[in-house]
Amino acid sequence: MAATPTIRTSTRSRRVGGSGWLAWRDLDLALLGAVVLLGALGCVLVWSATVNRDDLTGGDPKAFLAKQIVNLGIGLGLMVVVAATDHRWVRILAPVAYGLAVVGLVLVLVMGTTINGSRSWLMLGGLSLQPSELAKLAVVVGMALVVAERSEGRWRDRVGTVDVLLMLAVAALPAALILAQPDLGTMLVLSATVFGVVAASGAHRRWLAVLVGSGVLVAAFAVVTGFLEQYQVDRFLAFTDPGRDPRGAGYNVEQARIAVGNGGLFGQGLFDGSQTGSGFVPEQHTDFVFTVAGEELGLVGAGLLICLLGVVIWRALVIASRTDDVFGRIAAAGIACWFGFQAFQNIGMCVGIMPVTGVPLPFVSYGGSSMFAGMLAIGLLQNIHLRTLAAPASRMQPAKRVLVRG
């Protein structure tokens, strides 16, 4: 009696990375190139902003350059680790990242250090950490995970009320802790990011209207009740009337605009900026680093910097549009909103079209916390991109039938 054939099925999926665990050719090279160029340009601009500032460097003109190079190197390492991590572990670790961010924000309120009126920093030995920077990424992945988990195995063209409320609940706790510092700049960026995530999730338009209306009411309540610190109110008043207090609250904006205006078309040359060399622009290596580009590299150099930021945002949106994974789509769109609004806010306050709120320019401003958070986000984008490359092969190649006779 002939044995009954047994049918085995097998699938073949594309192995991203070829023979190695992560091949450069599989990465989104446009995104990687833009980020590396931004980081390198940031190192040069930070160096120029601090080379003549003995009060900051302690007499070592390359002190901040060396530190920023280390920040960039560590950030690129974090990017590679996240990009190479199995996508299943990314989703498993998302709640852990969210929990660590919340713990960090709580510790800031308990034992944090106040700098420029905001209790936003944790001092760990000789290192300083700003948990609110990492909280931005944690909120994005937390909100994306909520929708992904509730959509698993179900086809829905729109998220429901419960989904939106859960997403807002995920964002509410970090937002409240950031507001308590108070860190108004980060709060504005986080609010714009949450709006973008809710929009990308497919929520009904009425939810977007509710978010905008709620934001206006909260802002009005903060002003009327005196919740904002006086220096924050003064900054907004100086924004509405730049000539109101040119030597006080309006000094930063006035000097920043002078520096950018000095640059003209091609700039005054690296390390030759008059405002930069004289140290007239406060916090120029951090919040106002764009003024160095404007003054020393001119419209051409500053325009190149903006174009590189545009490439990062564009690639994030492309990655979001190409993936079929709900978590990846929402996370990538949220990261694009985060980088887009933060860059607009930072550059806007340097040229006088946005109030001074003290947010860094992504990948350019000096600082480890901002660099690490940004690079982790880029690693997540690359991870989503690699996952998208691998997915079509397993979906498009039909299962092979193998007859096995016993």
C-alpha positions in Angstrom: 0.0 0.0 0.0 1.4 3.3 -1.0 2.0 5.8 1.7 -0.1 8.9 1.6 1.9 12.0 0.6 2.3 14.6 3.3 2.2 18.2 2.2 4.5 20.6 3.9 4.4 24.3 3.5 7.3 26.7 3.9 7.7 30.4 3.4 10.7 32.3 2.5 11.2 35.8 3.8 13.9 38.3 2.8 16.7 38.6 5.2 17.5 42.2 5.6 21.2 42.8 6.0 22.4 40.2 3.6 25.2 38.2 5.2 25.6 40.6 8.1 23.2 41.5 10.9 22.8 45.0 9.6 24.0 46.1 6.1 24.4 49.7 5.3 22.8 49.3 1.9 19.5 48.3 3.5 19.3 51.5 5.6 17.5 54.6 4.5 20.7 56.3 3.3 19.1 59.6 2.7 17.9 59.8 6.3 21.2 58.5 7.6 23.2 61.0 5.5 21.1 64.0 6.5 21.4 63.1 10.2 25.2 62.6 10.0 25.6 65.9 8.1 23.5 67.7 10.7 25.5 66.2 13.5 28.8 67.2 11.9 27.6 70.7 11.1 26.3 71.0 14.7 29.8 70.1 16.1 31.4 72.9 14.0 28.7 75.5 15.0 29.0 74.6 18.7 32.8 74.9 18.4 32.5 78.3 16.8 30.0 79.5 19.5 32.3 78.5 22.3 35.9 78.9 21.0 36.1 82.4 22.4 34.1 81.8 25.6 36.7 81.2 28.3 33.9 81.6 30.9 32.4 78.4 29.5 35.4 76.4 28.3 37.8 77.1 31.2 40.5 78.1 28.7 40.2 75.0 26.5 38.7 76.2 23.1 38.0 72.7 22.0 36.2 71.5 25.1 32.7 71.7 23.8 33.7 70.4 20.4 35.1 67.3 22.0 32.1 66.8 24.2 29.7 67.2 21.2 31.7 64.7 19.1 31.3 62.2 22.0 27.6 62.9 22.1 27.3 62.4 18.4 29.2 59.1 18.5 27.2 57.7 21.4 24.0 58.8 19.6 25.0 57.0 16.4 25.7 53.9 18.4 22.3 54.0 20.0 20.8 54.5 16.5 22.5 51.4 15.2 21.4 49.3 18.2 17.7 50.3 17.8 17.8 49.8 14.1 19.2 46.3 14.4 16.8 45.2 17.2 14.2 42.7 16.3 10.9 44.6 15.8 9.1 42.3 18.3 11.6 43.5 21.0 11.0 47.1 20.0 7.3 46.7 20.9 8.1 44.8 24.1 10.5 47.4 25.3 8.2 50.3 24.4 6.4 50.2 27.8 9.7 49.9 29.6 11.0 53.1 27.8 7.8 54.9 28.8 8.1 53.8 32.4 11.7 54.9 32.6 10.8 58.3 31.2 8.1 58.8 33.8 10.4 57.8 36.6 13.0 60.3 35.3 10.4 63.1 35.2 9.4 62.3 38.8 13.0 62.3 40.0 13.5 65.7 38.3 10.7 67.1 40.5 12.2 65.5 43.6 15.9 66.0 43.2 16.4 67.9 40.0 18.5 71.0 39.3 17.0 74.3 38.2 18.6 75.9 35.2 17.2 79.1 33.6 14.1 78.9 35.7 13.1 75.3 34.9 13.7 72.3 37.1 14.4 70.0 34.2 17.8 68.5 34.9 19.2 65.5 36.8 22.8 65.7 37.8 24.4 62.3 37.9 28.0 62.7 38.9 29.5 65.0 36.3 26.8 64.3 33.8 23.5 66.1 33.3 20.4 64.4 31.9 17.1 66.0 30.8 14.4 63.3 31.0 11.9 65.5 29.2 13.8 65.0 26.0 13.5 61.2 26.3 9.9 61.6 27.3 9.0 62.9 23.8 10.0 59.6 22.2 8.4 57.6 25.0 5.1 59.3 24.4 5.2 58.7 20.7 5.9 54.9 21.0 3.5 54.6 23.9 0.6 56.1 21.9 1.5 54.1 18.8 1.6 50.9 20.9 -1.9 51.5 22.3 -3.4 51.7 18.8 -1.4 48.8 17.5 -2.3 46.5 20.3 -6.0 47.4 20.1 -6.0 47.0 16.3 -4.2 43.6 16.3 -6.1 41.1 14.2 -8.9 43.6 13.3 -9.4 45.7 10.2 -10.5 49.3 11.0 -10.3 52.4 8.9 -10.7 54.7 11.9 -9.8 54.5 15.6 -12.6 54.8 18.1 -13.2 57.0 21.1 -11.7 54.5 23.5 -8.5 54.4 21.5 -8.2 58.2 21.4 -8.8 58.4 25.2 -6.2 55.8 25.9 -3.7 57.6 23.7 -4.3 60.9 25.5 -4.0 59.1 28.8 -0.6 57.8 27.8 0.5 61.4 27.0 -1.2 63.1 30.0 1.1 61.8 32.7 4.4 62.9 31.2 2.8 66.2 30.1 1.6 66.9 33.6 5.1 66.2 35.0 6.8 68.4 32.4 4.3 71.2 33.0 5.1 71.0 36.8 8.8 71.7 36.1 7.7 74.1 34.4 9.2 73.4 30.9 7.0 75.3 28.5 9.1 74.7 25.4 9.0 71.0 25.8 5.3 71.1 26.6 4.6 73.0 23.3 6.6 70.4 21.3 4.9 67.5 23.1 1.5 69.0 22.4 2.2 69.4 18.7 3.5 65.8 18.7 0.4 64.4 20.4 -1.8 66.3 17.9 0.2 64.7 15.0 0.0 61.2 16.5 -3.8 61.5 17.0 -4.2 62.8 13.4 -2.0 60.0 12.0 -3.9 57.3 13.9 -7.0 58.1 11.8 -9.1 59.7 14.6 -12.2 61.6 13.7 -11.6 65.3 12.9 -13.7 66.3 15.9 -10.9 65.0 18.1 -8.4 67.3 16.4 -10.8 70.2 17.0 -11.1 69.2 20.7 -7.3 69.1 21.1 -6.9 72.5 19.6 -9.7 74.0 21.7 -8.4 72.4 24.9 -4.9 73.7 24.2 -6.3 77.3 23.8 -8.3 76.9 27.1 -5.3 75.5 29.0 -3.1 78.4 27.8 -5.7 81.0 28.8 -6.1 79.4 32.2 -2.3 79.3 32.8 -2.1 83.0 32.0 -5.2 84.1 34.0 -4.4 82.1 37.1 -0.7 83.1 37.2 0.5 79.5 36.7 3.3 80.6 34.4 6.5 81.9 35.9 7.0 85.7 35.5 10.0 85.2 33.2 7.8 83.1 30.9 5.2 85.8 30.8 7.9 88.4 30.1 9.2 86.3 27.1 5.7 86.2 25.5 5.2 89.9 26.1 8.7 90.6 24.5 7.6 88.4 21.5 4.5 90.4 20.9 6.4 93.7 21.4 10.2 93.2 20.7 10.9 96.8 21.7 9.2 96.4 25.1 12.3 95.3 27.1 15.4 95.2 24.8 17.8 94.8 27.7 15.7 92.3 29.6 13.3 89.7 28.3 13.7 90.9 24.7 17.5 90.8 24.8 17.9 87.2 23.5 15.6 87.8 20.5 17.1 91.1 19.6 20.7 89.8 19.6 19.7 86.7 17.8 18.1 88.7 15.0 21.1 90.9 14.7 23.4 87.9 14.4 21.2 86.3 11.7 20.9 89.6 9.8 24.7 90.1 9.9 25.2 87.0 7.7 23.8 88.2 4.5 23.9 85.8 1.6 27.2 83.9 2.2 28.0 84.8 5.9 30.9 86.4 7.6 32.9 83.1 7.6 33.3 80.4 10.2 34.8 81.7 13.5 34.5 85.3 12.2 31.0 86.2 13.2 31.0 89.5 15.1 28.1 88.7 17.4 29.2 85.2 17.9 32.8 86.0 18.6 31.8 88.7 21.1 29.4 86.4 22.9 26.5 88.8 22.6 23.9 86.0 21.9 23.0 84.1 25.2 22.9 80.3 25.1 24.3 80.4 21.6 25.7 76.8 21.6 22.4 75.3 22.7 19.1 77.0 22.1 20.4 79.7 19.7 22.9 77.7 17.7 21.0 78.5 14.5 22.2 82.1 14.8 25.8 80.9 14.3 24.8 79.4 11.0 22.9 82.5 10.0 25.8 84.9 10.9 28.8 82.9 9.8 27.4 80.8 6.9 24.8 83.2 5.7 21.5 82.5 4.0 23.1 79.7 1.9 24.5 77.8 5.0 21.4 78.3 7.1 19.3 77.3 4.1 21.3 74.1 3.8 20.8 73.3 7.5 17.0 73.8 7.1 17.1 71.6 3.9 18.8 68.8 5.9 16.2 69.0 8.6 13.5 68.9 5.8 15.1 65.7 4.5 14.8 64.0 7.9 11.1 65.0 8.2 10.4 63.9 4.6 12.0 60.5 5.1 10.1 60.0 8.3 6.8 60.7 6.5 7.9 58.4 3.6 8.7 55.6 6.0 5.3 56.1 7.7 3.4 56.0 4.4 5.1 52.8 3.2 4.7 50.5 6.2 1.7 48.3 6.7 2.5 48.0 10.4 0.2 50.2 12.5 2.8 50.7 15.3 5.4 51.7 12.7 3.1 54.0 10.8 2.0 56.0 13.8 5.4 56.1 15.5 7.1 57.3 12.3 4.4 60.0 11.7 4.8 61.1 15.4 8.5 61.4 15.1 8.1 63.5 11.9 5.7 65.9 13.8 8.1 66.1 16.8 11.2 67.0 14.7 9.2 69.3 12.4 7.6 71.4 15.2 10.7 71.5 17.3 12.9 72.7 14.4 10.3 75.3 13.5 10.1 76.5 17.1 13.8 76.7 17.5 14.5 78.5 14.3 11.5 80.7 14.7 12.6 82.0 18.0 16.1 82.8 16.5 14.5 85.0 13.8 11.7 86.5 16.0 8.6 84.7 14.6 8.2 82.5 17.7 8.5 83.2 21.4 11.7 82.1 23.3 10.9 78.8 25.0 14.3 77.1 25.2 14.1 74.1 22.9 17.2 72.6 21.2 17.6 72.3 17.4 17.5 68.6 16.6 21.0 67.0 16.0 22.6 70.5 16.0 22.4 72.1 19.4 24.9 71.1 22.1 23.7 68.5 24.6 23.6 64.8 25.2 19.9 64.3 26.1 18.6 65.9 23.0 21.1 64.1 20.8 20.4 60.7 22.4 16.7 61.0 22.1 16.9 62.2 18.5 19.2 59.4 17.5 17.0 56.8 19.2 14.1 58.1 17.2 16.2 57.8 14.0 17.1 54.2 14.9 13.4 53.5 15.3 12.7 55.0 11.9 15.4 52.8 10.4 14.0 49.8 12.2 10.6 50.4 10.7 12.2 50.9 7.3 14.0 47.6 7.5 10.9 45.9 8.6 9.1 47.3 5.6 11.8 46.0 3.3 11.5 42.5 4.7 7.8 42.3 4.7 7.0 42.2 1.0 9.0 39.1 0.3 7.1 37.0 2.8 3.8 38.4 1.6 4.4 38.2 -2.2 6.2 34.9 -2.5 3.7 32.0 -2.5 4.2 29.1 -0.1 6.1 26.2 -1.6 4.5 22.8 -1.5 6.8 20.0 -0.8 5.6 16.4 -1.2 7.1 14.0 1.3 6.4 10.3 1.0 6.5 8.2 4.0 
